[in-house]
Amino acid sequence: MEPAEIAKRSAGNFLIFAACAFVLWIMAGAIDWVAQIVHLSTPERLTAVATSITSSSTLQALVSIWLLTAALAIAFPRILTPLSTTTTLMFDVGYGILGALTGFGLAIGLFGGGWTIFVRALIYSAVIAIGFFVFRKWLSVAELRSYGQARWIIAAIVALASPFVLLWG
């Protein structure tokens, strides 16, 4: 699959999930407002949910898994062939999740809950997209199939970066 096709599909997943998450947050806010009127909820409930999403390690875990999977695919390209469908699915779902977190972050930010989750989701999304295109440009498919030294160096750097992102991302 061509990088342009992957980018279009991933962008589509990102936008659809972001839009759905945004609408979901608006709906949850409206329901919570009605629940507050009839004393079934408190004003702090929606803030607690926003705080939970913002402080979640989901973004770090997602990016860490991507990094380690990318390192394995770079180091052992033959693994990528049987896993190509799985890897593509992981990339699509991952961008969908980042899109959902971006949509939640946008809604949370617009309604006074802070912009942390929105900014972090956008930064991670941009870094992953840029990294993918830089990697595809710098290390050609022919070079990836040959067992050259550049491939091993890149794989080692990416593999070592994954636990750091998980712990301190």
BALOBA-1460 file (C-alpha; in Angstrom, 3 decimals):
// residues 169
<rec num="1" residu="m" x="0.000" y="0.000" z="0.000"/>
<rec num="2" residu="e" x="1.296" y="3.424" z="-0.929"/>
<rec num="3" residu="p" x="2.101" y="6.013" z="1.760"/>
<rec num="4" residu="a" x="-0.436" y="8.418" z="0.241"/>
<rec num="5" residu="e" x="-3.199" y="5.807" z="0.561"/>
<rec num="6" residu="i" x="-2.189" y="5.085" z="4.151"/>
<rec num="7" residu="a" x="-2.199" y="8.809" z="4.924"/>
<rec num="8" residu="k" x="-5.681" y="9.306" z="3.425"/>
<rec num="9" residu="r" x="-7.148" y="6.346" z="5.260"/>
<rec num="10" residu="s" x="-5.507" y="7.301" z="8.565"/>
<rec num="11" residu="a" x="-6.618" y="10.933" z="8.212"/>
<rec num="12" residu="g" x="-10.162" y="9.765" z="7.505"/>
<rec num="13" residu="n" x="-10.156" y="7.521" z="10.584"/>
<rec num="14" residu="f" x="-8.709" y="10.344" z="12.667"/>
<rec num="15" residu="l" x="-11.358" y="12.857" z="11.566"/>
<rec num="16" residu="i" x="-14.305" y="10.468" z="11.923"/>
<rec num="17" residu="f" x="-13.283" y="9.421" z="15.441"/>
<rec num="18" residu="a" x="-12.533" y="13.047" z="16.405"/>
<rec num="19" residu="a" x="-15.958" y="14.199" z="15.215"/>
<rec num="20" residu="c" x="-17.742" y="11.335" z="16.979"/>
<rec num="21" residu="a" x="-15.852" y="11.950" z="20.233"/>
<rec num="22" residu="f" x="-16.627" y="15.675" z="20.053"/>
<rec num="23" residu="v" x="-20.347" y="15.016" z="19.566"/>
<rec num="24" residu="l" x="-20.269" y="12.351" z="22.301"/>
<rec num="25" residu="w" x="-18.800" y="14.858" z="24.762"/>
<rec num="26" residu="i" x="-21.490" y="17.416" z="23.889"/>
<rec num="27" residu="m" x="-24.204" y="14.784" z="24.375"/>
<rec num="28" residu="a" x="-22.675" y="13.660" z="27.691"/>
<rec num="29" residu="g" x="-22.513" y="17.286" z="28.819"/>
<rec num="30" residu="a" x="-26.183" y="17.832" z="27.980"/>
<rec num="31" residu="i" x="-27.244" y="14.644" z="29.758"/>
<rec num="32" residu="d" x="-25.100" y="15.543" z="32.769"/>
<rec num="33" residu="w" x="-26.678" y="19.015" z="32.869"/>
<rec num="34" residu="v" x="-30.177" y="17.487" z="32.918"/>
<rec num="35" residu="a" x="-29.023" y="14.967" z="35.554"/>
<rec num="36" residu="q" x="-27.779" y="17.833" z="37.702"/>
<rec num="37" residu="i" x="-31.156" y="19.563" z="37.497"/>
<rec num="38" residu="v" x="-32.910" y="16.449" z="38.834"/>
<rec num="39" residu="h" x="-30.100" y="15.862" z="41.366"/>
<rec num="40" residu="l" x="-28.795" y="12.638" z="39.793"/>
<rec num="41" residu="s" x="-25.361" y="14.136" z="39.134"/>
<rec num="42" residu="t" x="-23.047" y="16.803" z="40.487"/>
<rec num="43" residu="p" x="-21.241" y="19.623" z="38.672"/>
<rec num="44" residu="e" x="-17.961" y="17.831" z="39.425"/>
<rec num="45" residu="r" x="-18.930" y="14.643" z="37.513"/>
<rec num="46" residu="l" x="-18.078" y="15.872" z="34.014"/>
<rec num="47" residu="t" x="-14.939" y="17.583" z="35.321"/>
<rec num="48" residu="a" x="-13.853" y="14.279" z="36.899"/>
<rec num="49" residu="v" x="-14.349" y="12.491" z="33.582"/>
<rec num="50" residu="a" x="-12.330" y="15.182" z="31.774"/>
<rec num="51" residu="t" x="-9.564" y="14.908" z="34.363"/>
<rec num="52" residu="s" x="-9.510" y="11.135" z="33.975"/>
<rec num="53" residu="i" x="-9.171" y="11.376" z="30.206"/>
<rec num="54" residu="t" x="-6.499" y="14.054" z="30.466"/>
<rec num="55" residu="s" x="-4.381" y="12.188" z="32.984"/>
<rec num="56" residu="s" x="-4.731" y="8.853" z="31.196"/>
<rec num="57" residu="s" x="-1.640" y="7.053" z="29.955"/>
<rec num="58" residu="t" x="-3.476" y="5.938" z="26.834"/>
<rec num="59" residu="l" x="-1.500" y="8.232" z="24.546"/>
<rec num="60" residu="q" x="1.860" y="7.166" z="25.937"/>
<rec num="61" residu="a" x="0.934" y="3.485" z="25.733"/>
<rec num="62" residu="l" x="-0.339" y="3.804" z="22.184"/>
<rec num="63" residu="v" x="2.759" y="5.604" z="20.946"/>
<rec num="64" residu="s" x="5.059" y="3.192" z="22.817"/>
<rec num="65" residu="i" x="3.405" y="0.177" z="21.192"/>
<rec num="66" residu="w" x="3.703" y="1.808" z="17.781"/>
<rec num="67" residu="l" x="7.386" y="2.516" z="18.334"/>
<rec num="68" residu="l" x="8.211" y="-1.012" z="19.411"/>
<rec num="69" residu="t" x="6.198" y="-2.522" z="16.542"/>
<rec num="70" residu="a" x="7.964" y="-0.203" z="14.103"/>
<rec num="71" residu="a" x="11.358" y="-1.209" z="15.519"/>
<rec num="72" residu="l" x="10.519" y="-4.896" z="15.045"/>
<rec num="73" residu="a" x="9.306" y="-4.273" z="11.507"/>
<rec num="74" residu="i" x="12.491" y="-2.342" z="10.698"/>
<rec num="75" residu="a" x="14.802" y="-4.923" z="12.268"/>
<rec num="76" residu="f" x="12.992" y="-7.965" z="10.886"/>
<rec num="77" residu="p" x="11.185" y="-6.952" z="7.680"/>
<rec num="78" residu="r" x="10.065" y="-10.519" z="6.999"/>
<rec num="79" residu="i" x="7.910" y="-10.318" z="10.114"/>
<rec num="80" residu="l" x="6.100" y="-7.396" z="8.526"/>
<rec num="81" residu="t" x="4.797" y="-9.518" z="5.617"/>
<rec num="82" residu="p" x="2.577" y="-11.850" z="7.671"/>
<rec num="83" residu="l" x="1.728" y="-8.988" z="10.018"/>
<rec num="84" residu="s" x="0.978" y="-6.451" z="7.280"/>
<rec num="85" residu="t" x="-2.781" y="-6.636" z="7.775"/>
<rec num="86" residu="t" x="-2.394" y="-6.486" z="11.542"/>
<rec num="87" residu="t" x="0.078" y="-3.605" z="11.307"/>
<rec num="88" residu="t" x="-2.217" y="-1.684" z="8.962"/>
<rec num="89" residu="l" x="-5.167" y="-2.324" z="11.269"/>
<rec num="90" residu="m" x="-3.125" y="-1.205" z="14.301"/>
<rec num="91" residu="f" x="-2.130" y="1.986" z="12.472"/>
<rec num="92" residu="d" x="-5.754" y="2.687" z="11.484"/>
<rec num="93" residu="v" x="-7.176" y="1.952" z="14.919"/>
<rec num="94" residu="g" x="-4.354" y="3.901" z="16.561"/>
<rec num="95" residu="y" x="-5.071" y="6.975" z="14.507"/>
<rec num="96" residu="g" x="-8.755" y="6.517" z="15.238"/>
<rec num="97" residu="i" x="-7.997" y="6.471" z="18.972"/>
<rec num="98" residu="l" x="-5.797" y="9.555" z="18.643"/>
<rec num="99" residu="g" x="-8.632" y="11.185" z="16.711"/>
<rec num="100" residu="a" x="-11.105" y="10.311" z="19.459"/>
<rec num="101" residu="l" x="-8.789" y="11.731" z="22.111"/>
<rec num="102" residu="t" x="-8.363" y="14.857" z="19.981"/>
<rec num="103" residu="g" x="-12.148" y="15.223" z="19.665"/>
<rec num="104" residu="f" x="-12.599" y="14.794" z="23.415"/>
<rec num="105" residu="g" x="-9.735" y="17.225" z="24.005"/>
<rec num="106" residu="l" x="-11.295" y="19.833" z="21.733"/>
<rec num="107" residu="a" x="-14.655" y="19.566" z="23.481"/>
<rec num="108" residu="i" x="-13.054" y="19.570" z="26.927"/>
<rec num="109" residu="g" x="-10.989" y="22.631" z="26.000"/>
<rec num="110" residu="l" x="-13.937" y="24.524" z="24.527"/>
<rec num="111" residu="f" x="-16.004" y="23.977" z="27.651"/>
<rec num="112" residu="g" x="-13.351" y="25.102" z="30.107"/>
<rec num="113" residu="g" x="-11.688" y="21.809" z="31.049"/>
<rec num="114" residu="g" x="-8.227" y="22.696" z="29.752"/>
<rec num="115" residu="w" x="-6.405" y="22.003" z="26.520"/>
<rec num="116" residu="t" x="-3.878" y="19.392" z="27.696"/>
<rec num="117" residu="i" x="-5.406" y="16.293" z="26.077"/>
<rec num="118" residu="f" x="-6.068" y="18.165" z="22.820"/>
<rec num="119" residu="v" x="-2.523" y="19.472" z="22.513"/>
<rec num="120" residu="r" x="-0.916" y="16.151" z="23.477"/>
<rec num="121" residu="a" x="-3.077" y="14.169" z="21.025"/>
<rec num="122" residu="l" x="-2.227" y="16.598" z="18.213"/>
<rec num="123" residu="i" x="1.493" y="16.511" z="19.014"/>
<rec num="124" residu="y" x="1.606" y="12.707" z="19.124"/>
<rec num="125" residu="s" x="-0.407" y="12.485" z="15.890"/>
<rec num="126" residu="a" x="1.916" y="14.894" z="14.100"/>
<rec num="127" residu="v" x="5.089" y="13.216" z="15.395"/>
<rec num="128" residu="i" x="3.879" y="9.784" z="14.291"/>
<rec num="129" residu="a" x="2.868" y="11.032" z="10.832"/>
<rec num="130" residu="i" x="6.113" y="12.941" z="10.319"/>
<rec num="131" residu="g" x="8.158" y="10.000" z="11.596"/>
<rec num="132" residu="f" x="6.397" y="7.629" z="9.201"/>
<rec num="133" residu="f" x="7.068" y="9.832" z="6.180"/>
<rec num="134" residu="v" x="10.669" y="10.564" z="7.186"/>
<rec num="135" residu="f" x="11.300" y="6.868" z="7.687"/>
<rec num="136" residu="r" x="9.754" y="5.990" z="4.300"/>
<rec num="137" residu="k" x="11.822" y="8.706" z="2.620"/>
<rec num="138" residu="w" x="15.110" y="7.955" z="4.393"/>
<rec num="139" residu="l" x="15.027" y="4.155" z="4.319"/>
<rec num="140" residu="s" x="13.812" y="2.847" z="0.972"/>
<rec num="141" residu="v" x="11.968" y="-0.470" z="0.625"/>
<rec num="142" residu="a" x="15.054" y="-1.988" z="-1.061"/>
<rec num="143" residu="e" x="17.245" y="-0.839" z="1.815"/>
<rec num="144" residu="l" x="14.723" y="-2.155" z="4.298"/>
<rec num="145" residu="r" x="14.836" y="-5.601" z="2.678"/>
<rec num="146" residu="s" x="18.607" y="-5.705" z="2.689"/>
<rec num="147" residu="y" x="20.092" y="-6.289" z="6.095"/>
<rec num="148" residu="g" x="22.171" y="-3.100" z="6.166"/>
<rec num="149" residu="q" x="23.578" y="-1.338" z="9.194"/>
<rec num="150" residu="a" x="21.340" y="1.754" z="8.888"/>
<rec num="151" residu="r" x="18.253" y="-0.392" z="9.403"/>
<rec num="152" residu="w" x="19.626" y="-1.895" z="12.621"/>
<rec num="153" residu="i" x="20.626" y="1.514" z="13.998"/>
<rec num="154" residu="i" x="17.176" y="2.968" z="13.303"/>
<rec num="155" residu="a" x="15.476" y="-0.102" z="14.818"/>
<rec num="156" residu="a" x="17.600" y="0.164" z="17.968"/>
<rec num="157" residu="i" x="16.882" y="3.885" z="18.410"/>
<rec num="158" residu="v" x="13.142" y="3.389" z="17.926"/>
<rec num="159" residu="a" x="13.059" y="0.327" z="20.239"/>
<rec num="160" residu="l" x="14.908" y="2.202" z="22.991"/>
<rec num="161" residu="a" x="12.609" y="5.207" z="22.638"/>
<rec num="162" residu="s" x="9.419" y="3.178" z="23.252"/>
<rec num="163" residu="p" x="9.816" y="2.592" z="27.021"/>
<rec num="164" residu="f" x="10.809" y="6.236" z="27.546"/>
<rec num="165" residu="v" x="7.626" y="7.400" z="25.841"/>
<rec num="166" residu="l" x="5.599" y="4.958" z="27.956"/>
<rec num="167" residu="l" x="7.153" y="6.175" z="31.212"/>
<rec num="168" residu="w" x="7.607" y="9.891" z="30.601"/>
<rec num="169" residu="g" x="5.688" y="10.708" z="27.402"/>
